[in-house]
Amino acid sequence: MSGALEGLRVLDLTRMLAGPFCTMLMADQGADIIKVEPPGGDGTRFMGPYPKEFEGRPPYGGYFQSINRGKRSIGIDLKEEAGKAVLRHLVADVDVLVENFRVGVMDRLGLGYEQLAEINPKLVYAAIRGFGDPRTGESPYKDWPAYDVIAQAMGGMMGITGPDASSPMKIGPGVGDTLPATLTAFGIMAAVYRANKTGEGQFIDVAMYDAVLAFCERIIYQHSYIGDVPHPEGNAHPLLCPFGIFPAKDGWVSVACPGENFWGFLAKAMGREDMIDDPRYRTNNDRAAHGAEVVEAVSAWTAEHTKDELTEILGGQVPYGPVNDVTDIYRDPHVRARGMLVEVEQPGIDRKVTIAGTPIHMLGTPGGVKRRSPLLGEHTDEVLAEFGFSREDIDALKADKVVI
């Protein structure tokens, strides 16, 4: 399928989740993502889950498949001078390079931004690190390694998530990786737009800590405006009411009625018209001030009904939705209609597997998942030939194990 980023060439030196998720977003929109892997491959190739049909060691599992779809793989040993020379040759004719190594790794290889910008002044070079790069602001933690859970903890997200004020909790998905990944993709597009106008590339730096903090925006102004130190508050919201998760007979539902019109409909549906004009519950601020009473009333009512019954009463009338597990999601007609379940080939087995599709939809250039994730070095010959390497050059590089 066509994509808005067709013609954009990206060298992807990333691994694990944050970097590959960033370049996946661009691949879904048509960019040519050339995944540069070490001889042993990206470590996530060997992380599960694996289909039960696999015999022996699989080429990759669900983790790798999900975030590397639509890319091409080339294996280069960057510890070898000849491998570095291959990368420099590729850099001369690409738009973007993305990496998520620790601070100084690329510089020590002689492949840092300044060195590569001499080869290609229009290069947009993006880095995702736990605590950023000293080029844009030197953190005291710059040399610390980081994963999702570290970013969630330090960036404030974990500190406002949990069942009560003394029980911080990790958010289920790896948002400490996917949020900085998404922001990096945005930063890359902004820098490419400028480079196309001026001919000048630049260095982009997104810290995982910073990205999580940015998405926790309310804790900053709450502390600045009124001195609050926000803590976990369960499924309620400190500023909006009712706004959260409520029990049903057979599970849980979400209801969000901070606006007076929605609150009026909900109160009538609950048979609690008395709460509409009661000065304790008249406005959102009033209800937030008496949040425990409102939550208790709504919970008592929702608990008397099944999720299907609540959907019939509230669906389409107020902001409402059932709390879905993955089996509910697979059954939901919305997900199929929106193309959010995509089947791709899985090397090593005869059936296709399902991964999440792209949530970005465009009428003119729809984009989407184009193909499965690549095998290690699957496109080495193809890519090198496109960049001007002869058959003899490629064979020599392979014989010396510089590329695979």
DRENTI-248690 format. One record per atom (N, C-alpha, C): residue in one letter; x, y, z. Coordinates in steps of 0.1 Angstrom, whole numbers, padded with zeros to 4 digits, always signed. Layout:
AXYZ...
***
This chain:
M+0008-0012+0000M+0000+0000+0000M+0009+0012+0000S+0004+0023-0007S+0012+0035-0007S+0012+0042+0006G+0022+0050+0009G+0023+0057+0021G+0029+0071+0019A+0026+0080+0028A+0030+0094+0027A+0045+0095+0027L+0052+0086+0033L+0067+0087+0034L+0074+0079+0024E+0068+0075+0013E+0075+0068+0003E+0086+0077-0003G+0098+0071-0004G+0110+0078-0009G+0119+0082+0002L+0114+0082+0015L+0122+0085+0026L+0131+0073+0030R+0144+0075+0030R+0153+0064+0033R+0158+0066+0048V+0157+0055+0055V+0161+0056+0069V+0171+0044+0073L+0182+0047+0079L+0191+0037+0084L+0187+0035+0099D+0183+0023+0102D+0178+0020+0115D+0188+0011+0123L+0195+0017+0132L+0205+0010+0140L+0200+0006+0154T+0186+0007+0155T+0180+0005+0169T+0178-0009+0172R+0175-0011+0185R+0173-0025+0190R+0162-0024+0202M+0158-0035+0206M+0148-0036+0217M+0135-0030+0213L+0129-0021+0221L+0115-0016+0218L+0115-0002+0213A+0121+0008+0220A+0119+0022+0217A+0123+0025+0203G+0135+0022+0199G+0140+0025+0186G+0132+0018+0175P+0131+0005+0175P+0123-0002+0165P+0108+0003+0164F+0102+0006+0175F+0088+0011+0175F+0088+0025+0167C+0098+0033+0169C+0099+0046+0162C+0100+0044+0147T+0109+0035+0143T+0110+0033+0128T+0099+0025+0122M+0092+0017+0131M+0080+0010+0126M+0070+0020+0122L+0068+0030+0130L+0058+0040+0127L+0060+0046+0113M+0073+0048+0110M+0076+0054+0096M+0075+0043+0085A+0079+0031+0088A+0077+0020+0079A+0062+0018+0075D+0053+0019+0084D+0039+0018+0081D+0034+0029+0072Q+0041+0040+0072Q+0037+0051+0063Q+0045+0052+0050G+0052+0041+0048G+0059+0040+0034G+0074+0042+0034A+0080+0046+0045A+0094+0049+0045A+0102+0036+0043D+0113+0037+0036D+0122+0025+0034D+0131+0024+0046I+0128+0015+0055I+0136+0014+0067I+0146+0002+0065I+0159+0006+0065I+0170-0004+0064I+0175-0007+0078K+0171-0018+0083K+0175-0022+0096K+0189-0028+0096V+0198-0021+0102V+0212-0025+0103V+0215-0033+0116E+0217-0045+0114E+0219-0054+0126E+0233-0059+0127P+0238-0062+0139P+0251-0068+0141P+0250-0083+0137P+0262-0090+0136P+0261-0103+0131P+0252-0113+0139G+0250-0110+0152G+0242-0118+0160G+0227-0114+0159G+0224-0103+0153G+0210-0098+0151G+0206-0090+0163D+0195-0083+0162D+0188-0076+0173D+0184-0087+0183G+0187-0084+0196G+0184-0094+0206G+0170-0098+0207T+0161-0089+0203T+0147-0093+0204T+0142-0103+0194R+0151-0106+0184R+0148-0118+0175R+0146-0130+0183F+0152-0132+0194F+0152-0144+0202F+0143-0144+0214M+0134-0134+0215M+0124-0133+0225M+0111-0137+0220G+0103-0145+0229G+0090-0150+0225G+0080-0139+0225P+0067-0143+0223P+0063-0157+0223P+0065-0163+0209Y+0066-0177+0209Y+0067-0184+0196Y+0055-0193+0194P+0051-0194+0181P+0040-0204+0179P+0044-0218+0182K+0034-0226+0187K+0037-0239+0191K+0042-0248+0180E+0040-0245+0168E+0044-0253+0156E+0059-0253+0154F+0066-0243+0160F+0080-0242+0157F+0088-0255+0161E+0097-0258+0152E+0106-0269+0156E+0120-0264+0155G+0128-0265+0165G+0141-0259+0165G+0141-0245+0169R+0151-0238+0165R+0152-0223+0169R+0145-0215+0158P+0135-0207+0162P+0128-0199+0152P+0136-0187+0148P+0134-0181+0136P+0141-0169+0131P+0137-0157+0140Y+0125-0157+0145Y+0121-0146+0154Y+0107-0149+0159G+0103-0143+0170G+0090-0145+0176G+0081-0133+0175G+0071-0133+0183G+0061-0122+0182G+0066-0108+0185Y+0075-0107+0195Y+0080-0094+0199Y+0087-0088+0187F+0096-0095+0180F+0103-0089+0169F+0094-0087+0157Q+0085-0096+0155Q+0075-0095+0143Q+0067-0082+0144S+0062-0079+0157S+0053-0068+0158S+0059-0055+0155I+0072-0052+0158I+0077-0039+0157I+0088-0037+0146N+0090-0048+0139N+0100-0047+0127N+0093-0050+0114R+0080-0051+0114R+0073-0053+0101R+0076-0042+0091G+0077-0046+0078G+0078-0037+0068G+0092-0032+0066K+0102-0037+0073K+0116-0032+0072K+0124-0042+0064R+0136-0037+0060R+0146-0046+0053R+0158-0047+0062S+0164-0059+0063S+0175-0062+0072S+0188-0064+0064I+0198-0057+0070I+0212-0059+0065I+0221-0061+0077G+0230-0071+0076G+0239-0073+0087G+0252-0067+0084I+0257-0059+0094I+0270-0052+0092I+0277-0054+0106D+0290-0058+0105D+0298-0058+0117D+0305-0044+0119L+0299-0036+0127L+0305-0022+0129L+0317-0022+0138K+0321-0033+0143K+0334-0034+0150K+0346-0035+0141E+0343-0038+0128E+0353-0039+0118E+0354-0026+0110E+0366-0021+0107E+0368-0009+0099E+0360-0010+0086A+0361-0022+0080A+0354-0023+0067A+0339-0022+0069G+0334-0026+0080G+0319-0025+0083G+0316-0010+0085K+0324-0003+0092K+0322+0012+0094K+0322+0019+0080A+0331+0014+0071A+0332+0020+0058A+0319+0018+0050V+0313+0006+0052V+0300+0003+0045V+0289+0012+0050L+0289+0014+0063L+0278+0023+0069L+0280+0037+0064R+0293+0042+0064R+0295+0056+0059R+0291+0057+0044H+0293+0047+0037H+0288+0047+0023H+0273+0048+0022L+0266+0041+0030L+0251+0042+0030L+0247+0055+0035V+0253+0061+0045V+0249+0074+0051V+0249+0085+0040A+0257+0084+0031A+0258+0094+0021A+0246+0096+0012D+0237+0085+0012D+0226+0085+0004D+0213+0082+0011V+0212+0086+0024V+0199+0084+0031V+0195+0097+0037D+0183+0097+0042D+0177+0110+0048D+0178+0110+0063V+0178+0098+0069V+0177+0097+0084V+0185+0086+0089L+0191+0087+0101L+0197+0076+0108L+0191+0077+0122V+0187+0065+0127V+0182+0064+0141V+0190+0054+0149E+0194+0057+0161E+0200+0048+0170E+0196+0050+0184N+0197+0039+0192N+0194+0040+0206N+0204+0033+0215F+0217+0035+0212F+0228+0030+0220F+0230+0040+0232R+0238+0035+0241R+0241+0044+0252R+0250+0055+0248V+0251+0066+0256V+0259+0078+0253V+0273+0074+0249G+0278+0079+0238G+0292+0078+0234G+0295+0065+0225V+0286+0056+0224V+0289+0044+0217V+0292+0047+0202M+0283+0054+0195M+0286+0058+0181M+0298+0067+0179D+0300+0076+0189D+0311+0085+0188D+0324+0077+0189R+0325+0067+0198R+0337+0059+0199R+0340+0050+0186L+0329+0047+0179L+0330+0040+0166L+0335+0049+0155G+0335+0062+0158G+0338+0071+0147G+0326+0074+0138L+0314+0071+0143L+0301+0072+0136L+0291+0081+0142G+0296+0090+0151G+0287+0100+0157G+0281+0110+0147Y+0272+0118+0152Y+0265+0127+0144Y+0275+0137+0136E+0284+0142+0143E+0293+0152+0137E+0301+0146+0125Q+0306+0133+0128Q+0314+0127+0117Q+0305+0123+0105L+0293+0119+0108L+0284+0115+0097L+0278+0127+0089A+0276+0138+0097A+0271+0150+0090A+0281+0156+0080E+0294+0153+0082E+0304+0157+0073E+0302+0150+0059I+0298+0138+0060I+0295+0130+0048I+0282+0134+0042N+0272+0137+0050N+0258+0140+0045N+0253+0152+0053P+0255+0164+0049P+0251+0176+0057P+0235+0176+0059K+0228+0170+0050K+0213+0170+0052K+0208+0159+0061L+0217+0151+0066L+0213+0139+0075L+0206+0144+0087V+0194+0138+0090V+0187+0139+0102V+0191+0127+0111Y+0198+0129+0122Y+0203+0119+0131Y+0195+0119+0144A+0188+0108+0147A+0180+0108+0159A+0185+0098+0169A+0185+0101+0181A+0189+0093+0192A+0179+0092+0203I+0176+0080+0207I+0167+0077+0219I+0176+0071+0230R+0177+0078+0241R+0185+0073+0252R+0177+0074+0265G+0181+0067+0276G+0173+0068+0288G+0172+0082+0294F+0184+0089+0293F+0184+0102+0300F+0190+0113+0290G+0189+0110+0277G+0193+0120+0268G+0207+0120+0264D+0211+0129+0255D+0224+0130+0250D+0230+0144+0255P+0243+0144+0259P+0249+0156+0264P+0249+0167+0253R+0247+0164+0241R+0247+0175+0231R+0235+0185+0234T+0224+0180+0239T+0213+0189+0241T+0211+0193+0256G+0218+0187+0265G+0216+0189+0279G+0222+0177+0287E+0233+0179+0295E+0240+0168+0301E+0233+0165+0314S+0227+0153+0314S+0220+0148+0327S+0231+0142+0336P+0229+0143+0349P+0238+0135+0358P+0236+0120+0356Y+0226+0116+0350Y+0223+0101+0348Y+0227+0097+0334K+0234+0105+0326K+0236+0102+0312K+0242+0089+0309D+0250+0083+0318D+0256+0070+0316D+0248+0058+0321W+0236+0061+0327W+0228+0051+0333W+0221+0043+0322P+0221+0030+0322P+0212+0023+0313P+0198+0024+0317A+0188+0022+0308A+0174+0024+0312A+0165+0015+0303Y+0155+0010+0310Y+0144+0003+0303Y+0131+0010+0306D+0120+0005+0300D+0107+0011+0302D+0103+0013+0316V+0105+0003+0325V+0101+0005+0339V+0109+0016+0346I+0121+0018+0342I+0129+0029+0348I+0124+0043+0344A+0120+0044+0331A+0115+0057+0326A+0101+0059+0333Q+0093+0049+0334Q+0080+0051+0341Q+0082+0055+0355A+0092+0049+0362A+0094+0053+0376A+0099+0067+0378M+0109+0071+0370M+0116+0083+0372M+0108+0095+0366G+0101+0092+0355G+0093+0103+0348G+0080+0107+0354G+0076+0100+0365G+0064+0104+0373G+0052+0096+0370M+0052+0087+0360M+0040+0080+0356M+0036+0070+0367M+0046+0062+0371M+0043+0052+0381M+0039+0059+0395G+0044+0071+0397G+0040+0078+0409G+0026+0082+0410I+0018+0082+0399I+0004+0086+0400I-0005+0074+0395T+0001+0062+0394T-0006+0051+0390T-0006+0040+0401G-0018+0035+0404G-0018+0024+0415G-0031+0025+0422P-0034+0015+0430P-0047+0014+0437P-0049+0024+0449D-0038+0029+0454D-0038+0039+0465D-0025+0047+0466A-0025+0057+0475A-0014+0066+0476A-0001+0059+0479S-0001+0048+0485S+0011+0041+0490S+0015+0030+0481S+0009+0028+0469S+0011+0016+0461S+0014+0020+0446P+0025+0026+0443P+0028+0029+0429P+0028+0017+0421M+0024+0018+0408M+0023+0006+0400M+0027+0009+0385K+0034+0000+0379K+0038+0001+0365K+0026+0000+0356I+0025+0008+0346I+0015+0006+0336I+0018-0006+0327G+0008-0014+0323G+0010-0026+0317G+0019-0026+0304P+0015-0018+0294P+0023-0018+0282P+0036-0010+0284G+0046-0012+0275G+0059-0005+0277G+0059+0009+0273V+0051+0018+0279V+0050+0032+0275V+0063+0039+0277G+0071+0035+0286G+0084+0041+0288G+0093+0040+0276D+0089+0031+0267D+0096+0029+0254D+0088+0035+0243T+0075+0032+0242T+0067+0036+0230T+0064+0051+0230L+0063+0058+0242L+0061+0072+0242L+0073+0080+0236P+0085+0077+0241P+0097+0084+0234P+0098+0080+0220A+0095+0068+0216A+0095+0064+0202A+0086+0072+0194T+0074+0074+0198T+0065+0082+0191T+0069+0097+0189L+0074+0102+0200L+0079+0116+0200L+0091+0117+0191T+0100+0107+0190T+0111+0107+0181T+0107+0107+0167A+0097+0099+0164A+0092+0099+0150A+0087+0113+0146F+0080+0119+0155F+0075+0133+0152F+0087+0142+0150G+0097+0141+0159G+0108+0150+0158G+0116+0148+0144I+0116+0135+0140I+0123+0132+0127I+0115+0139+0116M+0102+0138+0116M+0094+0144+0105M+0096+0159+0105A+0096+0165+0117A+0099+0180+0118A+0112+0183+0112A+0122+0176+0115A+0136+0179+0111A+0137+0176+0096V+0131+0166+0091V+0131+0163+0076V+0124+0174+0069Y+0113+0179+0074Y+0106+0190+0067Y+0116+0202+0066R+0123+0205+0077R+0132+0217+0077R+0144+0214+0067A+0149+0201+0068A+0161+0198+0059A+0157+0199+0045N+0145+0196+0041N+0141+0197+0027N+0139+0211+0023K+0137+0220+0032K+0137+0235+0029K+0150+0241+0029T+0159+0237+0038T+0172+0244+0040T+0184+0236+0035G+0182+0223+0033G+0194+0215+0030G+0202+0211+0042E+0198+0215+0054E+0206+0213+0066E+0199+0202+0075G+0206+0192+0078G+0201+0182+0088G+0204+0187+0102Q+0200+0178+0111Q+0203+0181+0125Q+0203+0169+0134F+0207+0171+0147F+0207+0160+0157F+0194+0161+0165I+0187+0150+0167I+0175+0150+0175I+0177+0141+0187D+0174+0145+0198D+0176+0138+0211D+0163+0137+0219V+0159+0125+0221V+0147+0123+0230V+0151+0113+0241A+0150+0118+0254A+0152+0110+0266A+0139+0103+0270M+0141+0090+0273M+0129+0083+0278M+0123+0089+0290Y+0131+0094+0300Y+0127+0101+0312Y+0118+0113+0308D+0124+0121+0299D+0117+0134+0295D+0103+0131+0288A+0103+0120+0280A+0091+0117+0272A+0080+0113+0282V+0083+0105+0292V+0073+0101+0302V+0068+0113+0310L+0077+0121+0314L+0074+0133+0321L+0064+0142+0313A+0067+0144+0300A+0059+0152+0292A+0044+0147+0291F+0043+0133+0291F+0030+0128+0291F+0023+0127+0304C+0030+0130+0315C+0024+0132+0328C+0022+0147+0331E+0019+0155+0321E+0019+0169+0322E+0012+0175+0334R+0001+0169+0338R-0007+0175+0349R+0000+0176+0362I+0009+0167+0365I+0016+0167+0378I+0024+0179+0379I+0029+0185+0368I+0038+0197+0369I+0029+0209+0372Y+0018+0211+0365Y+0011+0223+0368Y+0003+0222+0381Q-0001+0209+0385Q-0007+0208+0398Q+0002+0212+0409H+0015+0209+0408H+0024+0212+0419H+0027+0228+0418S+0028+0233+0406S+0031+0247+0404S+0019+0256+0409Y+0007+0252+0405Y-0004+0261+0408Y-0009+0260+0422I-0009+0248+0428I-0015+0247+0441I-0007+0239+0451G+0006+0236+0447G+0015+0229+0456G+0012+0214+0459D+0003+0208+0451D+0000+0194+0452D+0012+0185+0449V+0013+0174+0456V+0022+0163+0452V+0013+0151+0448P+0009+0150+0436P+0000+0139+0432P+0005+0125+0435H-0004+0117+0439H-0001+0103+0442H-0011+0094+0435P-0008+0081+0435P-0018+0072+0429P-0032+0073+0436E-0042+0073+0428E-0056+0075+0433E-0065+0064+0428G-0060+0052+0425G-0069+0042+0420G-0074+0045+0407N-0087+0042+0404N-0093+0045+0391N-0100+0058+0390A-0099+0066+0400A-0105+0079+0400A-0096+0090+0394H-0101+0102+0391H-0093+0113+0386H-0094+0124+0396P-0082+0131+0399P-0083+0141+0409P-0090+0154+0405L-0092+0156+0392L-0098+0169+0387L-0111+0167+0380L-0115+0155+0376L-0127+0152+0368L-0135+0142+0376C-0149+0143+0375C-0157+0134+0383C-0171+0134+0377P-0177+0122+0375P-0171+0109+0376P-0162+0106+0364F-0151+0099+0366F-0142+0097+0355F-0133+0086+0359G-0136+0074+0355G-0128+0062+0359G-0134+0049+0355I-0130+0039+0363I-0134+0025+0361I-0144+0021+0372F-0155+0015+0368F-0165+0011+0378F-0169-0004+0376P-0173-0010+0387P-0176-0025+0386P-0190-0028+0379A-0190-0039+0372A-0202-0044+0366A-0204-0058+0372K-0215-0064+0369K-0218-0078+0374K-0207-0088+0369D-0203-0085+0356D-0194-0095+0350D-0180-0089+0346G-0176-0079+0353G-0163-0073+0349G-0163-0058+0353W-0158-0050+0344W-0156-0036+0347W-0159-0027+0334V-0163-0015+0337V-0166-0005+0326V-0160+0008+0329S-0158+0016+0319S-0152+0029+0321S-0164+0040+0318V-0164+0050+0327V-0174+0060+0325V-0167+0074+0328A-0170+0083+0319A-0164+0097+0320A-0174+0107+0318C-0179+0113+0328C-0190+0123+0327C-0187+0136+0335P-0176+0143+0332P-0173+0155+0339P-0182+0167+0334G-0187+0166+0322G-0195+0177+0317G-0209+0176+0323E-0216+0187+0325E-0229+0187+0331E-0240+0180+0323N-0239+0181+0309N-0249+0174+0301N-0248+0159+0303F-0235+0154+0302F-0233+0140+0304F-0237+0135+0318W-0233+0143+0328W-0236+0140+0341W-0252+0139+0343G-0259+0148+0337G-0273+0148+0338G-0279+0135+0333F-0274+0131+0321F-0280+0118+0315F-0276+0107+0324L-0264+0106+0330L-0260+0095+0338L-0268+0094+0351A-0270+0106+0357A-0278+0106+0370A-0292+0102+0367K-0298+0106+0356K-0312+0101+0353K-0312+0086+0350A-0302+0081+0343A-0301+0067+0340A-0300+0059+0353M-0293+0065+0363M-0291+0058+0376M-0304+0059+0385G-0313+0067+0381G-0325+0070+0389G-0321+0080+0401R-0311+0088+0399R-0306+0097+0409R-0307+0111+0404E-0319+0115+0400E-0322+0129+0395E-0319+0139+0407D-0320+0134+0419D-0317+0143+0431D-0303+0148+0431M-0294+0141+0424M-0280+0145+0424M-0277+0156+0414I-0287+0159+0405I-0284+0168+0394I-0284+0182+0400D-0293+0186+0408D-0294+0200+0413D-0288+0201+0427D-0284+0190+0433D-0278+0191+0446D-0265+0199+0445P-0263+0210+0453P-0251+0218+0451P-0238+0211+0453R-0238+0199+0460R-0226+0192+0461R-0221+0185+0448Y-0231+0184+0439Y-0228+0176+0426Y-0231+0184+0414R-0234+0196+0415R-0240+0204+0404R-0229+0206+0392T-0217+0209+0396T-0207+0211+0385T-0196+0201+0387N-0187+0200+0377N-0176+0190+0378N-0167+0193+0390N-0165+0206+0393N-0156+0210+0405N-0163+0206+0418D-0177+0207+0418D-0184+0203+0430D-0183+0188+0432R-0185+0181+0421R-0184+0166+0422R-0170+0161+0425A-0160+0168+0420A-0146+0164+0423A-0143+0166+0438A-0149+0177+0444A-0147+0179+0458A-0154+0169+0467H-0164+0162+0461H-0172+0152+0468H-0170+0139+0460G-0158+0136+0455G-0156+0125+0446G-0160+0111+0452A-0156+0109+0465A-0159+0096+0471A-0174+0093+0471E-0182+0103+0473E-0197+0101+0473E-0202+0098+0459V-0197+0105+0449V-0201+0103+0435V-0197+0089+0431V-0184+0086+0433V-0179+0073+0429V-0187+0061+0435E-0190+0063+0448E-0198+0053+0455E-0212+0051+0449A-0218+0062+0445A-0232+0061+0439A-0231+0055+0425V-0222+0059+0417V-0221+0053+0404V-0217+0039+0404S-0208+0035+0413S-0204+0021+0415S-0215+0012+0419A-0223+0017+0428A-0234+0009+0433A-0244+0006+0422W-0246+0016+0413W-0255+0014+0402W-0249+0005+0391T-0237+0007+0387T-0231-0001+0377T-0230-0016+0381A-0227-0018+0394A-0226-0032+0399A-0238-0040+0398E-0250-0034+0396E-0262-0041+0394E-0265-0046+0380H-0256-0042+0371H-0258-0045+0357H-0246-0052+0350T-0249-0060+0340T-0238-0066+0332T-0232-0056+0323K-0220-0059+0317K-0214-0050+0308K-0223-0048+0296D-0230-0058+0291D-0239-0057+0279D-0250-0048+0283E-0256-0049+0295E-0267-0041+0299E-0263-0026+0300L-0251-0024+0305L-0246-0010+0306L-0243-0004+0293T-0238-0013+0284T-0236-0008+0270T-0249-0004+0263E-0259-0011+0266E-0272-0008+0260E-0278+0005+0265I-0275+0008+0278I-0280+0020+0285I-0272+0032+0282L-0259+0031+0282L-0250+0042+0282L-0242+0044+0268G-0241+0033+0261G-0233+0034+0248G-0239+0044+0239G-0231+0054+0234G-0235+0064+0225G-0242+0076+0232Q-0244+0075+0245Q-0251+0086+0252Q-0241+0094+0260V-0232+0087+0266V-0222+0094+0274V-0208+0087+0271P-0197+0093+0274P-0184+0087+0272P-0183+0074+0281Y-0184+0063+0274Y-0185+0050+0281Y-0178+0039+0273G-0173+0029+0279G-0168+0017+0272G-0165+0006+0282P-0167-0006+0278P-0164-0018+0286P-0149-0020+0287V-0144-0025+0298V-0130-0028+0300V-0127-0041+0292N-0120-0041+0281N-0118-0053+0273N-0105-0060+0276D-0106-0073+0276D-0094-0081+0275D-0091-0084+0260V-0081-0091+0257V-0077-0093+0243V-0088-0101+0235T-0094-0111+0242T-0105-0118+0235T-0116-0109+0231D-0120-0100+0240D-0130-0090+0237D-0126-0082+0225I-0113-0078+0224I-0108-0069+0213I-0109-0077+0200Y-0105-0090+0200Y-0106-0098+0188Y-0120-0099+0183R-0130-0099+0192R-0144-0100+0188R-0151-0087+0184D-0144-0076+0188D-0151-0062+0186D-0151-0059+0171P-0162-0056+0165P-0163-0052+0151P-0155-0039+0148H-0154-0030+0158H-0146-0018+0156H-0132-0021+0151V-0126-0031+0158V-0112-0034+0155V-0109-0039+0141R-0118-0048+0136R-0118-0052+0123R-0120-0041+0113A-0131-0033+0116A-0134-0022+0106A-0123-0012+0105R-0115-0010+0115R-0104+0000+0115R-0091-0006+0111G-0090-0019+0108G-0078-0025+0103G-0067-0027+0114M-0072-0029+0126M-0062-0029+0137M-0057-0043+0140L-0062-0053+0133L-0057-0067+0134L-0052-0071+0120V-0039-0073+0119V-0033-0075+0106V-0026-0089+0106E-0029-0097+0096E-0022-0110+0094E-0010-0108+0086V+0001-0115+0090V+0014-0115+0083V+0020-0129+0083E+0029-0131+0074E+0036-0144+0074E+0045-0145+0085Q+0047-0157+0090Q+0056-0160+0101Q+0066-0171+0095P+0078-0168+0092P+0087-0178+0087P+0089-0190+0097G+0088-0202+0091G+0089-0214+0100G+0076-0221+0102I+0065-0215+0099I+0052-0222+0101I+0043-0219+0089D+0033-0227+0087D+0024-0226+0076D+0013-0216+0077R+0010-0212+0089R-0001-0203+0090R+0003-0188+0092K-0006-0179+0091K-0002-0165+0093K-0005-0162+0108V+0002-0151+0113V+0000-0147+0126V-0006-0133+0126T-0011-0128+0137T-0018-0115+0138T-0010-0106+0147I-0008-0093+0142I-0002-0083+0149I-0011-0070+0149A-0008-0061+0158A-0016-0048+0158A-0012-0040+0146G-0022-0034+0139G-0020-0026+0128G-0017-0011+0132T-0016-0003+0122T-0013+0011+0125T-0026+0019+0128P-0025+0028+0138P-0037+0036+0141P-0038+0049+0133I-0028+0051+0124I-0027+0063+0116I-0034+0060+0103H-0045+0066+0100H-0052+0064+0087H-0052+0077+0079M-0049+0075+0066M-0049+0086+0057M-0057+0082+0044L-0065+0091+0039L-0073+0088+0027L-0064+0087+0015G-0055+0097+0013G-0048+0097+0000G-0036+0087+0000T-0030+0085+0011T-0018+0076+0012T-0020+0068+0025P-0028+0057+0023P-0033+0050+0035P-0022+0043+0043G-0011+0039+0037G+0000+0032+0044G-0005+0019+0050G+0001+0015+0061G-0003+0002+0067G+0008-0008+0067V+0006-0020+0072V+0016-0030+0073V+0018-0036+0060K+0030-0035+0054K+0032-0040+0041K+0037-0054+0040R+0045-0059+0049R+0050-0072+0049R+0055-0076+0063R+0058-0089+0064R+0064-0094+0077R+0077-0088+0080S+0082-0090+0092S+0095-0086+0096S+0106-0094+0089P+0118-0088+0087P+0128-0095+0079P+0136-0106+0086L+0141-0115+0079L+0151-0124+0084L+0164-0116+0086L+0173-0121+0094L+0186-0114+0096L+0194-0114+0083G+0197-0102+0078G+0205-0101+0066G+0197-0105+0054E+0184-0106+0054E+0176-0110+0043E+0178-0101+0031H+0181-0088+0033H+0181-0079+0022H+0195-0073+0020T+0205-0079+0026T+0219-0073+0025T+0223-0072+0010D+0222-0082+0002D+0226-0081-0012D+0218-0070-0019E+0205-0070-0017E+0196-0061-0024E+0199-0047-0020V+0201-0044-0008V+0204-0030-0003V+0218-0025-0008L+0228-0034-0006L+0241-0029-0011L+0242-0027-0026A+0235-0035-0033A+0234-0033-0048A+0228-0019-0051E+0217-0016-0044E+0210-0003-0046E+0219+0008-0043F+0229+0007-0034F+0238+0017-0030F+0251+0017-0038G+0251+0009-0049G+0262+0010-0058G+0273+0000-0056F+0272-0010-0047F+0282-0020-0045F+0280-0030-0056S+0292-0035-0062S+0292-0045-0072S+0290-0059-0066R+0287-0068-0075R+0286-0082-0070R+0299-0087-0064E+0310-0083-0070E+0323-0087-0064E+0325-0080-0051D+0321-0068-0049D+0323-0061-0036D+0315-0068-0025I+0303-0072-0029I+0294-0078-0019I+0299-0092-0015D+0304-0099-0025D+0309-0113-0022D+0322-0112-0013A+0330-0102-0016A+0342-0100-0008A+0339-0096+0006L+0329-0087+0008L+0325-0083+0022L+0319-0095+0029K+0312-0104+0022K+0306-0115+0029K+0317-0125+0032A+0326-0127+0023A+0337-0137+0026A+0345-0132+0038D+0347-0119+0040D+0354-0114+0052D+0345-0113+0064K+0332-0117+0063K+0323-0116+0074K+0320-0102+0079V+0322-0092+0070V+0319-0078+0073V+0304-0076+0073V+0298-0083+0063V+0283-0082+0062V+0278-0096+0062I+0265-0098+0065I+0259-0111+0064I+0246-0110+0057
***
